Amino acid sequence: MLMLRDPAPSFDCRAVVDHEIVELNWNQVHARRTLVLRFDSIENETPFSDDLLALSNSVGDFERLDANVAVVCRDHVFEILEWSNRSIDEGGAGEIAFPIIVDSDDRIASMYDMLNADGCSLWGHIIIDPDGRVRQIAMSYLHVGLNVEELIRCVAAISNEQSECE
């Protein structure tokens, strides 16, 4: 079981970035910065779209904290790509300022213990510090949405603790 302060499992992946399918390695995703990995799905598009839009609109706040954001999505790559190419008015993603990582086989969710006992993906997020250690884990059986301000506050607290310890 993944615990706080454990090394975050690294992975290479396919992702949708700027409306294209790309291959990313762990160094590109993490980049030795604080990383927020949001686990979600486009199955329930409206809350997912709202969460992604809120995250995307807050990318500047995360960048000021020297943090990256990536969404780990359990849907198939072509579903994600098609969804990402639709505008928000059409029920799509619009312009998203971070990668949407494809995890249709739940490999990444499994690595991060984001599966329930039946093997179904959970919703939530994991914050990883620049040293690659897990600093926060939040998960839910239900899509309860995402409070972006609270996520920014947590990233800031982790960033401040890091700088105080140096």
Buried (B, 14 or more C-beta within 10 A) or exposed (E): EBEEEEEBBEBEBBBBBEEEBEEBEBEBBBEEBBBBBBBBBBEEBEBBBEBBBBBBEBBEBBEEBBBBBBBBBBBEBEBBBBBBBBEEEEEBBBEBBBBBBBBBEBBBBBBBBBBEEEEEBBBBBBBBBBEBBBBBBBBEEEBEEBEBEEBBEBBBBBBEEBEEEE
